[in-house]
């Protein structure tokens, strides 16, 4: 199956970029289809589940998110370290930088868990997921996010089992932390660490 981008236009450039596309692609029935699509372009991101093997605990974050707020849902979401990959930075460098900025810990080892697309029908953003080994008794900073990025982040430790329970009961209900917990610790309780 093949596709061709026939036209591309910039619809908006601000903190995010919106682009319009005219695309012709093959169909499963053997024909072709021409469609118009809008795309949110925000770059790629990483998410890091920080884990202390000695205590068998993970560090979670909580912060305000506009998406659920405008829907009337719980606006303070439980998440893992995450951030956008800066130009010229590789994903592991981003994972370490964001871990220090948001959580105050520098992972001593990063285990790649996988990659996924946030919402492929409307954005090209992909997220690389990592498990980061840390010693909870050896923070390298205060964490809490970057003041100039208007971040206000609360961090807290929970047991690995509690993190899995939080995914299952819906207290963790955002894609990156859900996938990171499930990929790191398995839906059947298989630990990959």
N, C-alpha and C positions, 0 to 999 in steps of 0.2 A: 504494500500500500504506500502511496506517495501523496505528498501535499506540496503546494506552491503558495508562497506569500505574494499576492498580486499587488497589494498596496499597504503602506504603513504611514500613519500620521501621528503627530504629537498632539494630544488633546489637552493636556495640562502638565505643567512642570512646577512643582512646589516641593514640599517635604517628600512627597511621593510623585512618581511620574505615571500618567495615564496615557496609553497609546491605543490607537485604533488600527485594526487590521482587516483587510479583505483577504480571505484564504480560500483556495480551492483544494479540496481533498477527495481522494478516492472513497467510495462507499463500499460497504460489505456486499452489496448486491451487484457490484461490478461497474457502477456508473461513477459520476463525480458530483460534488456539491460545492457551491460557492456560498460562503457565509461571512458575515461581518461580526467581529468580536472586539471587545474592549479588554484591555489588559492593564492591571496594576503592576508596575515594575518597581520593586523595592530592593532588589539585590538578594543575595543569599545570606543565610543566618546559620548560627550554631546554637545548640542547646546542650547543657552539661548537667548531668545528675552527679552531684558531689557525694562521695561515699567514704565513710570511715570503716574499714574492715574490722578493726580492733573492737569497736563498739557495735558494729553491725547497724549503723545508723546512716541516714541520708539527710542532707541539708536542703530544706525547702525554702522558698521565698514567697512572700505575699506582697502584692502591689495592686494599685488601682488600674483598671483597664476600661477604656471608653466604650469598647464594643458591647460588652454585657450591660454596662450602665445605661446606654440608650435604649436597651431592650427591657429595662426594668429588672434585670437579673442581678445576682450578687456581683458588685463591681470590683471587690477586692478578691483577686484570684490567687490560688495557690499554684505556684509554678516552680520551675528549676531555672538555674542560670541560663540566660539566653541573650543573644545580641547579633547585630548585623556585622558581616565581614567587611572591614574597611578596605579601600583600594590599596593594593600592594601587600596585603596581609593574607597569610594562608589560614585555613580553618582552625588548625590547632593553635596558632598564635591568638586567634580571636577567642577561642575557648579559654585559654589561660588568662588573657586580658579581662574578659568579661567575668571570670570567676573571681578575680581579685577585686574588680570594681564593684560588683554586685554583692558578693558574699564574703570578701575578705580572706579568701583561701586560694592558694596556688596549687593546682593539682600536680602531684609528683609523677603521675602516670595517667595517660588518657587512652581509653579503650574505645575504638570506633564501634558504634552500635548499628549504624545504618543512616540512610538518607530518605527523606520523603518530600513531596510537594505539598505546600500548605493548603492550597485550594486551586488545583490545576485548571479549572474552568475559568478562572479570572485573574490569576497571578502566576508569574514565572518563578516566584520565590521557592527555593528549596532549602531545607534545613538538614544539617548534618548533626547527628546525635552522638554524644560521648558519655562515657562513664568516667568520672575523674576521681582518682584516689587521693584522699587528704587525711591529715591527722587533725581531728577536731580540737586538739589541745595546742595546735600551732598555727593560729591565724597569722596572716602577713599584713593585715590591714583591718579597717573597720567595716568594709563592705557598705551596703546601703544604697549603692548606686552613685551616679555622678550628678552633683548639684547642677552643673551647667546643662545637663540633659533633662533636668526637672524630674529626676527619679527619686522616689521615696519608697524604699524596700525594707521590709521586715524579714529577717531570717530566723529559722528555728529548726532544730534537729528532731527527727522522729526515727523510730526503728524501721528497718527495712520492711518488716511485716506490716507496720502501720501505714507506710507509704503505699504498699500494694492494696491494703484495705481502703485507703482514701481514693484510689482509682476505682475500685469496685463499687464503692458506695456513692461516688459522684462528688466528693469534696474536691478532688482533683479532676477538672473537667475541661482542660485545654489540651490540644493535640500533642505538643512537644513533651510536656511532663508525663502525660499518660503513656505515650510510646516509649519514652526513656525508661520509665519504671518497669513497664512490661517487657521491654527488650532486655534490660539489665537483669531482671529477676525472674522473668518468665511467668506466663499466666498459670502454669501448673506448679509454680514454686521452684523451678530449676534455676539455681543461681549461676550466672555466667561470670562471676568475679573470682 
